[in-house]
Amino acid sequence: MIDERMEIIGAEPVSTDCYRMTLQAHIGYADARPGQFVMVRIPDGLTPLLRRPFSIHRSRRLSASRTALEILYRVVGKGTRRLAGCRPGDRLDVLGPLGRGFSDPPASGPLFLAAGGMGVAPMVFLADRLCRDEKRRRDIRVFLGGRTAEELLCRDRFEELGLPVVLTTDDGSDGDQCLVTYPIEEQIRLIPPTMIYACGPPGMLSCIAGFADTYGIRVEVSIETLMACGLGACLACAVADRRDRQRYRHACLHGPVFDAREILLP
């Protein structure tokens, strides 16, 4: 874990209210795992007072001592609005990498990556890592869902990796007009994957977690939840244990990536 004031080296909009930011980070981030996150605070201000969690969107080595760290975010409140106003040369207080990331995939067999809305943030990092193995690249299929075409983020990044991308939207403005879980289940019936990695809204994750039970497929989900500290001290990100309803896990320590059979999803 590294607590560092990082310089912003890139900032760009990717849609009307979504932005991608690149930070110059410690070389330790070269060892970060897809699914891990960082806690970010804008210095020189009291609003917001606490750091905010962001998935690591991408990480790549810049030099022997520095790494380029990307985050992808949507403006939803005062904190992210201030973040969107930052420019290259500004600095942010960043703590990370934190949490448990996605596990390594099985040695062979199809792999499904499923993302709903902003759930795409950690999936680009995961796709980058999986595609390092050229033999596994042809096994990967990506499913992107959103309410509208504008919410289908990062399609170009998956296509640059040569991955097939299935698109769905609630309003039919791009891809099939349906929930992203529909084509996933159709593909499971045709060619069952050996692993599904997923991140997105609770309802989507709950449905995909159900595939683990119905079809006997291994499923890992990255949950999106509010965090106050990211270190397990505040206990704000409690998640019910599926096997023991009296026990709770914490997204910042035991997750945010969980085996779908470990936790109780809404």
Secondary structure as GFF3:
##gff-version 3
##sequence-region A 1 266
A	DSSP	beta_strand	2	13	.	.	.	ID=ss1
A	DSSP	beta_strand	18	26	.	.	.	ID=ss2
A	DSSP	three_ten_helix	27	31	.	.	.	ID=ss3
A	DSSP	beta_strand	37	41	.	.	.	ID=ss4
A	DSSP	beta_strand	52	55	.	.	.	ID=ss5
A	DSSP	beta_strand	58	61	.	.	.	ID=ss6
A	DSSP	beta_strand	66	74	.	.	.	ID=ss7
A	DSSP	alpha_helix	78	84	.	.	.	ID=ss8
A	DSSP	beta_strand	91	98	.	.	.	ID=ss9
A	DSSP	beta_strand	111	116	.	.	.	ID=ss10
A	DSSP	three_ten_helix	117	120	.	.	.	ID=ss11
A	DSSP	alpha_helix	121	130	.	.	.	ID=ss12
A	DSSP	alpha_helix	134	137	.	.	.	ID=ss13
A	DSSP	beta_strand	140	146	.	.	.	ID=ss14
A	DSSP	three_ten_helix	149	151	.	.	.	ID=ss15
A	DSSP	alpha_helix	155	160	.	.	.	ID=ss16
A	DSSP	beta_strand	165	169	.	.	.	ID=ss17
A	DSSP	beta_strand	176	177	.	.	.	ID=ss18
A	DSSP	alpha_helix	181	190	.	.	.	ID=ss19
A	DSSP	beta_strand	195	199	.	.	.	ID=ss20
A	DSSP	alpha_helix	202	215	.	.	.	ID=ss21
A	DSSP	beta_strand	219	222	.	.	.	ID=ss22
A	DSSP	beta_strand	238	240	.	.	.	ID=ss23
A	DSSP	beta_strand	248	250	.	.	.	ID=ss24
A	DSSP	beta_strand	257	259	.	.	.	ID=ss25
###
